[in-house]
Amino acid sequence: MLNNLFKHSLRSFKRQRAYIIINVLGLSIGIACSLLISLYVINEASYDNYNTKKDRIFRVILNGKIGGQEITMAT
């Protein structure tokens, strides 16, 4: 059974080489992108985990006008 599957795969690869390469290349690029995105999200989510009082960290945003100019600050 496994031998027949292997033979069929080789014959299919010989006939439709470009189609198979495009599919495998697209799959590998998709997996690599999803891994990179998940690593970025994990890094951003664990940014303040070193702090013992991480539940008490806040971000203050200031939106306003000074002298007719719009200002947005975040600290």
Biopython code that builds the backbone (N, CA, C, O; Angstrom):
import numpy as np
from Bio.PDB.StructureBuilder import StructureBuilder

atoms = [
    (1, "MET", "N", (0.827, -1.190, 0.000)),
    (1, "MET", "CA", (0.000, 0.000, 0.000)),
    (1, "MET", "C", (0.873, 1.258, 0.000)),
    (1, "MET", "O", (0.664, 2.171, -0.799)),
    (2, "LEU", "N", (1.844, 1.290, 0.898)),
    (2, "LEU", "CA", (2.732, 2.432, 0.983)),
    (2, "LEU", "C", (3.622, 2.527, -0.254)),
    (2, "LEU", "O", (3.947, 3.620, -0.719)),
    (3, "ASN", "N", (4.004, 1.375, -0.773)),
    (3, "ASN", "CA", (4.831, 1.331, -1.980)),
    (3, "ASN", "C", (4.074, 1.926, -3.173)),
    (3, "ASN", "O", (4.647, 2.682, -3.957)),
    (4, "ASN", "N", (2.798, 1.588, -3.308)),
    (4, "ASN", "CA", (1.986, 2.116, -4.408)),
    (4, "ASN", "C", (1.809, 3.635, -4.272)),
    (4, "ASN", "O", (1.851, 4.358, -5.268)),
    (5, "LEU", "N", (1.618, 4.100, -3.071)),
    (5, "LEU", "CA", (1.472, 5.531, -2.839)),
    (5, "LEU", "C", (2.750, 6.274, -3.204)),
    (5, "LEU", "O", (2.706, 7.354, -3.793)),
    (6, "PHE", "N", (3.884, 5.687, -2.849)),
    (6, "PHE", "CA", (5.167, 6.299, -3.181)),
    (6, "PHE", "C", (5.381, 6.361, -4.689)),
    (6, "PHE", "O", (5.833, 7.381, -5.211)),
    (7, "LYS", "N", (5.057, 5.270, -5.396)),
    (7, "LYS", "CA", (5.191, 5.242, -6.854)),
    (7, "LYS", "C", (4.283, 6.280, -7.515)),
    (7, "LYS", "O", (4.693, 6.984, -8.438)),
    (8, "HIS", "N", (3.058, 6.360, -7.033)),
    (8, "HIS", "CA", (2.105, 7.331, -7.584)),
    (8, "HIS", "C", (2.589, 8.767, -7.364)),
    (8, "HIS", "O", (2.441, 9.619, -8.240)),
    (9, "SER", "N", (3.155, 9.023, -6.209)),
    (9, "SER", "CA", (3.659, 10.371, -5.913)),
    (9, "SER", "C", (4.810, 10.731, -6.831)),
    (9, "SER", "O", (4.875, 11.857, -7.325)),
    (10, "LEU", "N", (5.717, 9.800, -7.068)),
    (10, "LEU", "CA", (6.839, 10.072, -7.969)),
    (10, "LEU", "C", (6.368, 10.310, -9.406)),
    (10, "LEU", "O", (6.863, 11.216, -10.076)),
    (11, "ARG", "N", (5.427, 9.513, -9.875)),
    (11, "ARG", "CA", (4.902, 9.699, -11.234)),
    (11, "ARG", "C", (4.185, 11.044, -11.363)),
    (11, "ARG", "O", (4.319, 11.736, -12.373)),
    (12, "SER", "N", (3.434, 11.397, -10.341)),
    (12, "SER", "CA", (2.732, 12.678, -10.351)),
    (12, "SER", "C", (3.722, 13.835, -10.327)),
    (12, "SER", "O", (3.512, 14.848, -10.994)),
    (13, "PHE", "N", (4.791, 13.689, -9.567)),
    (13, "PHE", "CA", (5.805, 14.749, -9.500)),
    (13, "PHE", "C", (6.505, 14.921, -10.844)),
    (13, "PHE", "O", (6.821, 16.042, -11.242)),
    (14, "LYS", "N", (6.746, 13.822, -11.536)),
    (14, "LYS", "CA", (7.394, 13.910, -12.856)),
    (14, "LYS", "C", (6.492, 14.612, -13.876)),
    (14, "LYS", "O", (6.978, 15.360, -14.724)),
    (15, "ARG", "N", (5.194, 14.373, -13.795)),
    (15, "ARG", "CA", (4.261, 14.964, -14.757)),
    (15, "ARG", "C", (3.930, 16.422, -14.443)),
    (15, "ARG", "O", (3.865, 17.249, -15.353)),
    (16, "GLN", "N", (3.724, 16.739, -13.189)),
    (16, "GLN", "CA", (3.240, 18.067, -12.795)),
    (16, "GLN", "C", (4.234, 18.733, -11.845)),
    (16, "GLN", "O", (3.862, 19.135, -10.742)),
    (17, "ARG", "N", (5.468, 18.850, -12.257)),
    (17, "ARG", "CA", (6.532, 19.357, -11.401)),
    (17, "ARG", "C", (6.279, 20.804, -10.976)),
    (17, "ARG", "O", (6.402, 21.124, -9.794)),
    (18, "ALA", "N", (5.933, 21.672, -11.906)),
    (18, "ALA", "CA", (5.736, 23.098, -11.598)),
    (18, "ALA", "C", (4.558, 23.290, -10.643)),
    (18, "ALA", "O", (4.648, 24.085, -9.708)),
    (19, "TYR", "N", (3.482, 22.588, -10.862)),
    (19, "TYR", "CA", (2.302, 22.701, -10.010)),
    (19, "TYR", "C", (2.620, 22.291, -8.574)),
    (19, "TYR", "O", (2.196, 22.960, -7.631)),
    (20, "ILE", "N", (3.356, 21.208, -8.404)),
    (20, "ILE", "CA", (3.695, 20.723, -7.068)),
    (20, "ILE", "C", (4.660, 21.683, -6.380)),
    (20, "ILE", "O", (4.527, 21.942, -5.184)),
    (21, "ILE", "N", (5.632, 22.213, -7.127)),
    (21, "ILE", "CA", (6.596, 23.150, -6.544)),
    (21, "ILE", "C", (5.899, 24.424, -6.094)),
    (21, "ILE", "O", (6.212, 24.950, -5.025)),
    (22, "ILE", "N", (4.968, 24.928, -6.880)),
    (22, "ILE", "CA", (4.211, 26.127, -6.498)),
    (22, "ILE", "C", (3.410, 25.875, -5.229)),
    (22, "ILE", "O", (3.380, 26.725, -4.339)),
    (23, "ASN", "N", (2.764, 24.725, -5.134)),
    (23, "ASN", "CA", (1.975, 24.400, -3.941)),
    (23, "ASN", "C", (2.846, 24.269, -2.700)),
    (23, "ASN", "O", (2.497, 24.795, -1.644)),
    (24, "VAL", "N", (3.962, 23.581, -2.811)),
    (24, "VAL", "CA", (4.845, 23.385, -1.656)),
    (24, "VAL", "C", (5.474, 24.719, -1.246)),
    (24, "VAL", "O", (5.593, 25.009, -0.056)),
    (25, "LEU", "N", (5.874, 25.522, -2.221)),
    (25, "LEU", "CA", (6.458, 26.824, -1.927)),
    (25, "LEU", "C", (5.435, 27.739, -1.239)),
    (25, "LEU", "O", (5.777, 28.423, -0.275)),
    (26, "GLY", "N", (4.215, 27.759, -1.712)),
    (26, "GLY", "CA", (3.171, 28.564, -1.084)),
    (26, "GLY", "C", (2.858, 28.103, 0.330)),
    (26, "GLY", "O", (2.648, 28.924, 1.223)),
    (27, "LEU", "N", (2.826, 26.808, 0.535)),
    (27, "LEU", "CA", (2.577, 26.273, 1.870)),
    (27, "LEU", "C", (3.708, 26.632, 2.827)),
    (27, "LEU", "O", (3.456, 27.009, 3.971)),
    (28, "SER", "N", (4.942, 26.518, 2.370)),
    (28, "SER", "CA", (6.073, 26.829, 3.252)),
    (28, "SER", "C", (6.137, 28.319, 3.575)),
    (28, "SER", "O", (6.470, 28.685, 4.703)),
    (29, "ILE", "N", (5.829, 29.181, 2.617)),
    (29, "ILE", "CA", (5.802, 30.621, 2.884)),
    (29, "ILE", "C", (4.686, 30.958, 3.868)),
    (29, "ILE", "O", (4.880, 31.777, 4.766)),
    (30, "GLY", "N", (3.533, 30.343, 3.709)),
    (30, "GLY", "CA", (2.422, 30.572, 4.629)),
    (30, "GLY", "C", (2.738, 30.139, 6.048)),
    (30, "GLY", "O", (2.413, 30.849, 7.000)),
    (31, "ILE", "N", (3.364, 28.987, 6.200)),
    (31, "ILE", "CA", (3.726, 28.502, 7.531)),
    (31, "ILE", "C", (4.786, 29.403, 8.157)),
    (31, "ILE", "O", (4.717, 29.706, 9.348)),
    (32, "ALA", "N", (5.769, 29.834, 7.361)),
    (32, "ALA", "CA", (6.823, 30.715, 7.886)),
    (32, "ALA", "C", (6.242, 32.053, 8.334)),
    (32, "ALA", "O", (6.618, 32.566, 9.388)),
    (33, "CYS", "N", (5.331, 32.625, 7.546)),
    (33, "CYS", "CA", (4.713, 33.899, 7.929)),
    (33, "CYS", "C", (3.884, 33.768, 9.195)),
    (33, "CYS", "O", (3.939, 34.636, 10.066)),
    (34, "SER", "N", (3.120, 32.692, 9.304)),
    (34, "SER", "CA", (2.306, 32.525, 10.513)),
    (34, "SER", "C", (3.181, 32.310, 11.743)),
    (34, "SER", "O", (2.832, 32.774, 12.829)),
    (35, "LEU", "N", (4.302, 31.623, 11.599)),
    (35, "LEU", "CA", (5.217, 31.460, 12.727)),
    (35, "LEU", "C", (5.837, 32.791, 13.138)),
    (35, "LEU", "O", (5.951, 33.078, 14.329)),
    (36, "LEU", "N", (6.236, 33.601, 12.169)),
    (36, "LEU", "CA", (6.821, 34.905, 12.492)),
    (36, "LEU", "C", (5.804, 35.818, 13.164)),
    (36, "LEU", "O", (6.140, 36.526, 14.114)),
    (37, "ILE", "N", (4.575, 35.810, 12.686)),
    (37, "ILE", "CA", (3.529, 36.634, 13.296)),
    (37, "ILE", "C", (3.248, 36.166, 14.719)),
    (37, "ILE", "O", (3.087, 36.989, 15.620)),
    (38, "SER", "N", (3.187, 34.856, 14.930)),
    (38, "SER", "CA", (2.918, 34.359, 16.281)),
    (38, "SER", "C", (4.076, 34.669, 17.228)),
    (38, "SER", "O", (3.843, 34.969, 18.398)),
    (39, "LEU", "N", (5.317, 34.602, 16.749)),
    (39, "LEU", "CA", (6.453, 34.980, 17.591)),
    (39, "LEU", "C", (6.402, 36.450, 17.962)),
    (39, "LEU", "O", (6.722, 36.811, 19.095)),
    (40, "TYR", "N", (6.006, 37.304, 17.029)),
    (40, "TYR", "CA", (5.889, 38.731, 17.313)),
    (40, "TYR", "C", (4.794, 39.000, 18.351)),
    (40, "TYR", "O", (4.987, 39.799, 19.267)),
    (41, "VAL", "N", (3.658, 38.339, 18.205)),
    (41, "VAL", "CA", (2.550, 38.531, 19.141)),
    (41, "VAL", "C", (2.929, 38.036, 20.537)),
    (41, "VAL", "O", (2.607, 38.683, 21.533)),
    (42, "ILE", "N", (3.603, 36.904, 20.612)),
    (42, "ILE", "CA", (4.037, 36.385, 21.912)),
    (42, "ILE", "C", (5.027, 37.338, 22.572)),
    (42, "ILE", "O", (4.965, 37.562, 23.781)),
    (43, "ASN", "N", (5.940, 37.900, 21.781)),
    (43, "ASN", "CA", (6.910, 38.850, 22.322)),
    (43, "ASN", "C", (6.220, 40.109, 22.840)),
    (43, "ASN", "O", (6.550, 40.593, 23.923)),
    (44, "GLU", "N", (5.275, 40.639, 22.086)),
    (44, "GLU", "CA", (4.571, 41.851, 22.505)),
    (44, "GLU", "C", (3.684, 41.602, 23.727)),
    (44, "GLU", "O", (3.539, 42.482, 24.575)),
    (45, "ALA", "N", (3.105, 40.437, 23.819)),
    (45, "ALA", "CA", (2.229, 40.132, 24.952)),
    (45, "ALA", "C", (3.013, 39.916, 26.242)),
    (45, "ALA", "O", (2.469, 40.100, 27.331)),
    (46, "SER", "N", (4.266, 39.534, 26.137)),
    (46, "SER", "CA", (5.061, 39.265, 27.337)),
    (46, "SER", "C", (6.043, 40.392, 27.625)),
    (46, "SER", "O", (7.063, 40.161, 28.274)),
    (47, "TYR", "N", (5.767, 41.579, 27.167)),
    (47, "TYR", "CA", (6.716, 42.686, 27.291)),
    (47, "TYR", "C", (6.983, 43.080, 28.736)),
    (47, "TYR", "O", (8.141, 43.304, 29.090)),
    (48, "ASP", "N", (5.971, 43.173, 29.585)),
    (48, "ASP", "CA", (6.131, 43.624, 30.963)),
    (48, "ASP", "C", (6.068, 42.484, 31.975)),
    (48, "ASP", "O", (5.790, 42.731, 33.149)),
    (49, "ASN", "N", (6.312, 41.277, 31.566)),
    (49, "ASN", "CA", (6.232, 40.138, 32.497)),
    (49, "ASN", "C", (7.365, 40.099, 33.505)),
    (49, "ASN", "O", (7.252, 39.393, 34.507)),
    (50, "TYR", "N", (8.450, 40.823, 33.287)),
    (50, "TYR", "CA", (9.563, 40.820, 34.232)),
    (50, "TYR", "C", (9.202, 41.558, 35.522)),
    (50, "TYR", "O", (9.779, 41.288, 36.576)),
    (51, "ASN", "N", (8.262, 42.477, 35.441)),
    (51, "ASN", "CA", (7.910, 43.314, 36.581)),
    (51, "ASN", "C", (7.014, 42.541, 37.546)),
    (51, "ASN", "O", (6.092, 41.846, 37.120)),
    (52, "THR", "N", (7.287, 42.662, 38.852)),
    (52, "THR", "CA", (6.485, 41.933, 39.837)),
    (52, "THR", "C", (5.094, 42.529, 40.000)),
    (52, "THR", "O", (4.158, 41.823, 40.376)),
    (53, "LYS", "N", (4.946, 43.834, 39.718)),
    (53, "LYS", "CA", (3.643, 44.501, 39.835)),
    (53, "LYS", "C", (3.113, 44.869, 38.448)),
    (53, "LYS", "O", (2.688, 45.999, 38.207)),
    (54, "LYS", "N", (3.150, 43.892, 37.549)),
    (54, "LYS", "CA", (2.766, 44.158, 36.164)),
    (54, "LYS", "C", (1.280, 44.476, 35.998)),
    (54, "LYS", "O", (0.900, 45.084, 34.998)),
    (55, "ASP", "N", (0.442, 44.089, 36.937)),
    (55, "ASP", "CA", (-0.985, 44.386, 36.837)),
    (55, "ASP", "C", (-1.281, 45.845, 37.180)),
    (55, "ASP", "O", (-2.411, 46.299, 36.999)),
    (56, "ARG", "N", (-0.293, 46.582, 37.667)),
    (56, "ARG", "CA", (-0.488, 47.984, 38.047)),
    (56, "ARG", "C", (0.171, 48.951, 37.058)),
    (56, "ARG", "O", (0.339, 50.130, 37.372)),
    (57, "ILE", "N", (0.546, 48.470, 35.872)),
    (57, "ILE", "CA", (1.176, 49.306, 34.851)),
    (57, "ILE", "C", (0.086, 49.855, 33.933)),
    (57, "ILE", "O", (-0.752, 49.105, 33.433)),
    (58, "PHE", "N", (0.107, 51.172, 33.719)),
    (58, "PHE", "CA", (-0.879, 51.823, 32.861)),
    (58, "PHE", "C", (-0.173, 52.685, 31.834)),
    (58, "PHE", "O", (1.001, 53.020, 31.992)),
    (59, "ARG", "N", (-0.888, 53.041, 30.786)),
    (59, "ARG", "CA", (-0.386, 53.942, 29.757)),
    (59, "ARG", "C", (-1.271, 55.175, 29.748)),
    (59, "ARG", "O", (-2.495, 55.071, 29.678)),
    (60, "VAL", "N", (-0.644, 56.346, 29.818)),
    (60, "VAL", "CA", (-1.374, 57.607, 29.840)),
    (60, "VAL", "C", (-1.229, 58.255, 28.471)),
    (60, "VAL", "O", (-0.121, 58.398, 27.955)),
    (61, "ILE", "N", (-2.373, 58.651, 27.881)),
    (61, "ILE", "CA", (-2.386, 59.283, 26.564)),
    (61, "ILE", "C", (-2.955, 60.689, 26.702)),
    (61, "ILE", "O", (-3.981, 60.893, 27.350)),
    (62, "LEU", "N", (-2.274, 61.659, 26.083)),
    (62, "LEU", "CA", (-2.704, 63.048, 26.129)),
    (62, "LEU", "C", (-3.020, 63.509, 24.716)),
    (62, "LEU", "O", (-2.154, 63.484, 23.841)),
    (63, "ASN", "N", (-4.253, 63.927, 24.492)),
    (63, "ASN", "CA", (-4.675, 64.517, 23.222)),
    (63, "ASN", "C", (-5.079, 65.954, 23.501)),
    (63, "ASN", "O", (-5.882, 66.204, 24.400)),
    (64, "GLY", "N", (-4.544, 66.892, 22.754)),
    (64, "GLY", "CA", (-4.918, 68.279, 23.009)),
    (64, "GLY", "C", (-4.379, 69.224, 21.958)),
    (64, "GLY", "O", (-3.739, 68.823, 20.986)),
    (65, "LYS", "N", (-4.665, 70.512, 22.193)),
    (65, "LYS", "CA", (-4.198, 71.571, 21.305)),
    (65, "LYS", "C", (-3.349, 72.539, 22.118)),
    (65, "LYS", "O", (-3.748, 72.981, 23.195)),
    (66, "ILE", "N", (-2.192, 72.857, 21.594)),
    (66, "ILE", "CA", (-1.335, 73.872, 22.200)),
    (66, "ILE", "C", (-0.943, 74.839, 21.079)),
    (66, "ILE", "O", (-0.240, 74.470, 20.138)),
    (67, "GLY", "N", (-1.409, 76.070, 21.201)),
    (67, "GLY", "CA", (-1.097, 77.065, 20.190)),
    (67, "GLY", "C", (-1.677, 76.749, 18.825)),
    (67, "GLY", "O", (-1.085, 77.111, 17.809)),
    (68, "GLY", "N", (-2.813, 76.089, 18.779)),
    (68, "GLY", "CA", (-3.452, 75.765, 17.503)),
    (68, "GLY", "C", (-2.897, 74.509, 16.847)),
    (68, "GLY", "O", (-3.306, 74.167, 15.738)),
    (69, "GLN", "N", (-1.986, 73.824, 17.500)),
    (69, "GLN", "CA", (-1.378, 72.614, 16.942)),
    (69, "GLN", "C", (-1.865, 71.400, 17.721)),
    (69, "GLN", "O", (-1.832, 71.380, 18.952)),
    (70, "GLU", "N", (-2.320, 70.386, 16.984)),
    (70, "GLU", "CA", (-2.777, 69.142, 17.606)),
    (70, "GLU", "C", (-1.578, 68.365, 18.149)),
    (70, "GLU", "O", (-0.575, 68.180, 17.459)),
    (71, "ILE", "N", (-1.701, 67.915, 19.399)),
    (71, "ILE", "CA", (-0.619, 67.159, 20.021)),
    (71, "ILE", "C", (-1.191, 65.868, 20.611)),
    (71, "ILE", "O", (-2.223, 65.876, 21.281)),
    (72, "THR", "N", (-0.502, 64.768, 20.347)),
    (72, "THR", "CA", (-0.845, 63.466, 20.933)),
    (72, "THR", "C", (0.416, 62.921, 21.560)),
    (72, "THR", "O", (1.430, 62.743, 20.885)),
    (73, "MET", "N", (0.353, 62.654, 22.858)),
    (73, "MET", "CA", (1.494, 62.103, 23.590)),
    (73, "MET", "C", (1.069, 60.856, 24.337)),
    (73, "MET", "O", (-0.073, 60.745, 24.784)),
    (74, "ALA", "N", (1.983, 59.930, 24.468)),
    (74, "ALA", "CA", (1.732, 58.727, 25.252)),
    (74, "ALA", "C", (2.945, 58.438, 26.120)),
    (74, "ALA", "O", (4.080, 58.445, 25.642)),
    (75, "THR", "N", (2.698, 58.186, 27.389)),
    (75, "THR", "CA", (3.790, 57.835, 28.309)),
    (75, "THR", "C", (3.377, 56.665, 29.156)),
    (75, "THR", "O", (4.151, 56.209, 29.997)),
]
sb = StructureBuilder()
sb.init_structure("model")
sb.init_model(0)
sb.init_chain("A")
sb.init_seg("    ")
for serial, (resi, resn, name, xyz) in enumerate(atoms, 1):
    if name == "N":
        sb.init_residue(resn, " ", resi, " ")
    sb.init_atom(name, np.array(xyz, "f"), 0.0, 1.0, " ", f" {name:<3s}", serial, name[0])
structure = sb.get_structure()
